[in-house]
């Protein structure tokens, strides 16, 4: 499934020549439209985790990010998940959320839309899931990283980084 998703993304990139889609094309799990900008600049660090239900690392690490969210949500940071499973795979994404007992907000979009959110914010090529963005409390992007990022590294970054 993961390989199929990436092949579709590559074909879409080659055919369109661009990933210019609206970030508002993301939806919450109930189908309501949202944009990443609704979550940034709220006076806390925002950690955005891009994930997919069939991503082995995402499944292995989800509990750690939920714990991070619980420990920081009322203090200095919040977490936002963005699933690239696509709207036709919403049930699988919802199952991932239930299975891992995730309480932080999660959005979903097509692979092209999710990659566009990352590319628009970083100017970097999309690599895969999991991928993280860290925004400071004022809403400025301060870090991006592809692959699993240990919670301790995120906490150390937030503590060491001037806002």
C-alpha positions in Angstrom: 0.0 0.0 0.0 2.8 2.4 0.9 4.6 1.9 -2.5 1.3 2.4 -4.4 0.7 5.7 -2.6 4.2 6.9 -3.5 3.9 5.9 -7.1 0.6 7.8 -7.4 2.3 10.8 -5.9 5.1 10.7 -8.3 2.8 10.3 -11.3 0.7 13.3 -10.0 3.8 15.4 -9.7 5.0 14.5 -13.2 1.6 15.1 -14.8 0.8 18.4 -13.0 4.3 19.8 -12.8 3.3 21.3 -9.5 1.9 20.5 -6.1 0.0 23.8 -5.9 -3.1 22.8 -3.9 -4.8 24.7 -1.1 -3.8 23.7 2.4 -7.4 24.2 3.3 -8.1 21.0 1.3 -7.1 19.1 4.4 -10.1 17.9 6.5 -10.6 16.8 10.0 -11.9 13.2 10.5 -15.5 14.5 10.4 -14.9 16.0 6.9 -14.6 19.7 7.9 -12.0 21.7 6.0 -9.0 23.0 7.8 -5.6 24.7 7.0 -2.4 24.3 8.9 -2.4 28.1 9.6 -5.4 27.5 11.9 -3.0 25.8 14.4 0.2 27.9 14.2 1.0 31.0 16.1 -1.3 30.2 19.1 1.3 31.0 21.8 2.7 27.4 22.0 5.1 25.3 20.0 3.2 23.3 17.4 4.7 19.9 16.4 3.1 18.6 13.2 3.4 14.9 12.6 2.8 13.7 9.0 1.7 10.0 9.2 0.0 7.2 7.3 -1.9 4.3 8.9 0.2 1.7 7.1 3.5 3.3 8.1 5.4 0.9 10.4 7.4 3.6 12.2 4.2 5.7 12.7 2.5 2.8 14.3 5.5 2.0 16.5 6.0 5.6 17.7 2.4 7.0 18.0 2.1 6.2 21.7 5.2 8.3 22.4 3.8 11.3 20.6 0.5 10.9 22.4 2.3 10.9 25.7 4.2 14.1 24.6 0.9 15.7 23.8 -0.6 14.9 27.1 2.5 16.2 29.0 2.8 19.5 27.1 -0.7 20.5 25.8 -1.5 22.6 28.8 2.0 24.1 29.0 4.2 24.8 26.1 3.4 22.7 23.0 0.7 20.9 21.1 0.7 18.2 18.5 -1.2 18.1 15.2 -1.3 14.9 13.1 -1.8 15.1 9.4 -2.6 11.8 7.7 -1.7 11.3 4.1 -4.0 8.2 3.8 -6.5 10.1 1.5 -10.2 10.6 1.9 -11.0 7.1 0.5 -8.9 5.6 3.3 -10.4 7.7 6.1 -11.7 4.6 7.9 -8.1 3.3 8.1 -6.9 6.6 9.4 -9.7 6.7 12.0 -8.7 3.1 13.1 -5.1 4.3 13.5 -6.3 7.1 15.8 -8.5 4.7 17.8 -5.9 2.0 18.1 -3.3 4.4 19.4 -5.8 6.3 21.5 -4.7 9.6 20.0 -6.3 12.7 21.6 -4.5 15.4 19.6 -6.2 16.8 16.6 -5.6 15.0 13.3 -6.3 16.1 9.7 -6.4 14.1 6.6 -5.7 14.8 2.9 -4.7 13.1 -0.3 -1.0 12.3 -0.6 -0.6 15.2 -3.1 -2.2 17.7 -0.6 -0.1 16.5 2.4 3.1 16.7 0.4 2.2 20.2 -0.8 1.7 21.3 2.8 5.2 20.1 3.6 6.8 21.6 0.5 5.0 24.9 0.8 6.3 25.3 4.4 9.8 24.1 3.9 10.8 24.4 0.3 12.2 20.9 0.7 11.2 17.8 -1.2 8.8 15.4 0.4 10.5 12.2 1.7 7.8 10.1 3.5 6.2 9.3 6.8 6.7 10.0 9.5 7.9 13.6 9.0 7.8 16.5 11.5 7.5 20.3 11.4 8.1 22.4 14.5 6.6 25.9 14.6 7.5 28.3 17.4 4.7 30.0 19.5 4.6 32.8 17.0 4.0 30.4 14.1 7.4 30.5 12.5 8.8 27.2 11.2 11.9 26.4 13.2 12.7 22.8 12.2 11.7 20.0 9.9 12.8 16.4 10.0 11.9 13.2 8.0 11.8 10.0 10.0 11.0 9.3 13.6 12.1 12.0 16.0 12.5 10.9 19.7 10.3 12.9 22.0 13.3 13.7 24.1 14.9 15.4 21.1 11.7 17.5 20.5 11.7 18.5 24.2 15.4 19.4 24.2 14.9 21.5 21.0 12.0 23.4 22.5 13.9 24.1 25.7 17.1 25.2 23.9 15.5 27.2 21.1 14.6 30.8 21.6 11.1 31.5 20.6 
